[in-house]
Amino acid sequence: MRKILYIMIGCISLGLGIISVILPILPTVPFVLLAAFCFAKSSERLDGWFKNTKLYEENNIKSGMTKRAKLRIMCSVTLLTSIGFIMMGLKGIVVGNIVLLIVWIFHMVYFTFGVKTV
């Protein structure tokens, strides 16, 4: 029963990951990581298949990411963060804006200097 649940969650996450490649609003990496985790827990065959897909290889942070994948992630996060920043700014939530700005800065620094470009 647990394997079936992992397979279902992995397939849904994979679907969202594929959609997020097309729509820059959704982040790709969290969905790909969740799918990888679920497929690894469900079966060796699914895990092997998924790790050989182009989607996994493009977003595999351990070996590095392509410049295009890094830019796509950074642009998506910037867009979503700016929406939250504007909405909180309109409501006068200064502390929320500061926290969001700090998270955005660390995200940009991490993807610029922490993730190897291949």
C-alpha positions in Angstrom: 0.0 0.0 0.0 2.9 2.4 0.8 4.5 1.7 -2.5 1.3 2.6 -4.4 1.1 5.9 -2.4 4.7 6.7 -3.3 4.1 6.0 -6.9 0.9 8.1 -7.0 2.7 11.1 -5.3 5.7 10.6 -7.5 3.6 10.7 -10.7 1.6 13.8 -9.6 4.9 15.5 -8.7 6.4 14.5 -12.0 3.4 15.9 -13.8 3.7 19.2 -11.9 7.4 19.2 -12.7 6.8 18.8 -16.4 4.1 21.6 -16.3 6.6 23.8 -14.4 9.1 23.6 -17.2 6.5 25.3 -19.5 5.0 27.7 -16.9 7.7 29.8 -15.2 5.3 30.5 -12.3 5.9 27.0 -10.8 9.3 26.0 -9.5 10.6 22.9 -11.1 13.2 21.6 -8.7 11.0 20.9 -5.7 8.6 18.8 -7.8 11.5 16.9 -9.4 13.1 16.2 -6.0 9.8 15.0 -4.6 9.3 12.7 -7.6 12.9 11.4 -7.2 12.3 10.7 -3.5 9.0 9.0 -4.1 10.2 6.9 -7.0 13.3 5.8 -5.0 11.0 4.7 -2.2 8.6 2.9 -4.5 10.7 0.7 -6.7 14.2 0.4 -8.1 12.9 0.2 -11.7 11.0 3.5 -11.4 14.0 5.1 -9.7 16.3 4.1 -12.5 13.9 5.2 -15.2 13.4 8.6 -13.6 17.1 9.3 -13.1 17.6 8.7 -16.8 15.0 11.3 -17.9 16.0 14.6 -19.3 13.9 16.4 -16.6 15.9 14.9 -13.8 19.3 15.4 -15.5 18.5 19.1 -16.2 17.6 19.7 -12.6 20.1 17.5 -10.8 21.8 19.9 -8.4 24.5 17.5 -7.3 26.3 17.4 -10.6 25.4 21.0 -11.4 22.7 22.7 -13.5 22.6 24.2 -16.9 22.7 27.9 -17.2 19.2 27.9 -18.7 17.8 25.8 -15.8 19.5 28.1 -13.2 18.1 31.2 -15.0 14.6 29.7 -15.2 14.6 29.0 -11.5 16.0 32.3 -10.5 13.5 34.2 -12.7 10.6 32.2 -11.3 11.6 32.8 -7.7 12.1 36.5 -8.5 8.7 36.8 -10.0 6.9 35.0 -7.2 8.9 36.8 -4.5 8.2 40.2 -6.1 4.4 39.4 -6.1 4.6 38.7 -2.4 6.8 41.7 -1.8 4.4 44.0 -3.5 1.3 42.5 -1.8 2.9 42.9 1.7 4.1 46.3 0.8 0.6 47.4 -0.1 -0.6 46.2 3.3 2.3 47.8 5.1 3.9 44.6 6.4 7.5 45.8 6.7 8.9 42.7 8.6 7.5 40.4 6.0 9.1 42.4 3.2 12.5 42.3 5.0 12.2 38.5 5.5 11.2 38.0 1.9 14.1 40.2 0.7 16.6 38.2 2.8 15.3 34.9 1.5 15.5 36.2 -2.1 19.1 37.4 -1.6 20.2 34.0 -0.2 18.4 32.2 -3.0 20.2 34.3 -5.6 23.6 33.9 -3.9 23.1 30.2 -3.6 22.2 29.6 -7.2 24.8 32.0 -8.5 27.8 30.7 -6.4 26.7 27.5 -4.7 25.3 25.5 -7.6 27.8 24.5 -10.2 27.0 25.5 -13.8 27.5 22.7 -16.3 
